[in-house]
Amino acid sequence: MANNATGLPGKTQNKSNSEDDRLTGDNRYERDMSSREDGEDSHRNQDASSILSPQELRRALRSDWMQQILPNAPDMPGWHTCWLSTNSRTDSIQNRERMGYTPVKKSEMAGFDAQSMRSAGFDDLVTCNEMVLYKIPANTYQLMMSTLHHDMPIEAEASIRANAMRYEAMLKDEHGKKVNALEGYEDLGRPRRAPTFV
């Protein structure tokens, strides 16, 4: 029976060109691998050069462009201002207007440079991209913030304290005696003075 190129009966040659090259001393394989590694090193060096140094990162974090996306509007005595999105589905302008918000007109902030939005109905308003500057009376704003961020959290604390007290009342040791095991909830829900929100 005649042998094939492998020297084994019934077996066929199945070596890749790269394997043959390495066996015969052809260094094309090594050149390909070397060029691939050089390319990866160059890519890594490029990535490293685009990363901020610790000093540059520290300066960037302190800068306005890193902290502020929208421009700060000038103060309006007696009013609180904020930027509202014209395309938000969860916090719509219509809902804010029902709360008492009204749009700020350019005539109210002469000289304030904000990016104009070329959309019908916003020509005379202070805008920046899709955002519109709105205002609300300061006392109304304090009422809203105090309700949402002071009164309601205290009410939630009081509910937690009541539940803890009910649970503690059921705790008993192995002899059936009452156990005072819970600590740190006594001051939850206690009335306290609301801060001034800005």
HUPEWO-V483298 format. One record per helix or strand of 3 or more residues. SS is the DSSP state (helix for helix, strand for strand). FROM is the first residue (numbers start at 1). LEN is the number of residues. Records with the same first field share a line. If there is no record, write none. Layout:
SS: FROM-LEN, FROM-LEN
This chain:
helix: 17-7, 28-23, 54-9, 64-4, 93-7, 106-4, 138-33
strand: 79-7, 131-7
